[in-house]
Amino acid sequence: MQVFIYMKEIIIKLYFENKMKQVDIAKQLNISKYKVSRTLSKDEQYQKEKEKRKKHKEKTKNIYQIKEKENLL
């Protein structure tokens, strides 16, 4: 049980503090992405962080598209 708690803490730290993607966490810890996803989904901060990252990704994508259009003109 202690191993699971330790692994959970590592996963949460890598995701929230280091801003790593789930797939990268899984690779680094040599576990399945499913385990990472399941662990994170049980954390109450996860949904907020997921939305925050989604908005940031959309914003970055929009900025890239605007710059791309400017270069075409």
Buried (B, 14 or more C-beta within 10 A) or exposed (E): EEEEEEBBEBBBEBBBEEEBEBEBBBEBBEBEBEBBBEBBEEBEEBEEBEEEEEEEEEEEEEEEEEEEEEEEE
